[in-house]
Amino acid sequence: MKTLLKIALLFTITTSIFAEVVWLKEAKTRMSWKDAMQYCKDMNAILPSKKVFQEIWYKNNKASDIDGFEMSVSYWTSDEVKGNEKYAAYPFYFGEGRDSWYYKADHYGVRCIKKVK
């Protein structure tokens, strides 16, 4: 029973137009984009795309209080900046529902997802 409770606390399942996904618990530290990609890979998961973040934000009526997300934090997405893939990617900021590119060396929040089979 304790194992099931622990699993329930670590994951949040949401339905997406892209697929049903499981949101893993937020990483305890902020990381660079490269480290975030590796962190998710190590958890057999992926970074969500900008579209997945936008969808959950709109689905929650643009609320600044979506469960499981810190509204003052920008979270890395898997999307790189076209033409500048070597240096830049997009974090998503829940407080305003926006994404702007930043340098991959910058440190932001990380929430990985797994697709439900």
HUBELGI-V223641 format. One record per residue. RES is the residue in one letter. SS is DSSP state (hx for helix, st for strand, lp for the rest). PSI is psi as a letter, one per 30 degrees, with the letter a starting at -180 (NA if undefined). Layout:
res: <RES | RES>
ss: <SS | SS>
psi: <PSI | PSI>
This chain:
res: <M | K | T | L | L | K | I | A | L | L | F | T | I | T | T | S | I | F | A | E | V | V | W | L | K | E | A | K | T | R | M | S | W | K | D | A | M | Q | Y | C | K | D | M | N | A | I | L | P | S | K | K | V | F | Q | E | I | W | Y | K | N | N | K | A | S | D | I | D | G | F | E | M | S | V | S | Y | W | T | S | D | E | V | K | G | N | E | K | Y | A | A | Y | P | F | Y | F | G | E | G | R | D | S | W | Y | Y | K | A | D | H | Y | G | V | R | C | I | K | K | V | K>
ss: <lp | hx | hx | hx | hx | hx | hx | hx | hx | hx | st | st | st | st | st | lp | lp | lp | lp | st | st | st | st | st | lp | lp | lp | lp | lp | lp | st | lp | hx | hx | hx | hx | hx | hx | hx | hx | hx | hx | lp | lp | lp | st | st | lp | lp | hx | hx | hx | hx | hx | hx | hx | hx | hx | hx | lp | lp | lp | lp | lp | lp | lp | lp | lp | lp | lp | lp | lp | lp | st | st | st | st | st | st | st | lp | lp | lp | lp | lp | lp | lp | st | st | st | st | st | st | lp | lp | lp | lp | st | st | st | st | st | st | lp | lp | lp | lp | st | st | lp | lp | st | st | st | st | lp | lp>
psi: <e | e | e | e | e | e | e | e | f | f | k | k | k | l | k | l | f | e | l | k | l | k | k | l | k | k | k | f | l | k | l | l | e | e | e | e | e | e | e | e | e | f | g | h | a | l | k | l | l | e | e | e | e | e | e | e | e | e | f | g | h | g | k | g | h | k | k | f | k | j | f | g | k | k | k | k | l | f | k | l | j | k | f | h | f | e | f | k | l | j | l | k | j | f | e | f | h | l | k | k | k | l | k | f | f | l | k | l | l | k | j | l | l | k | k | k | NA>
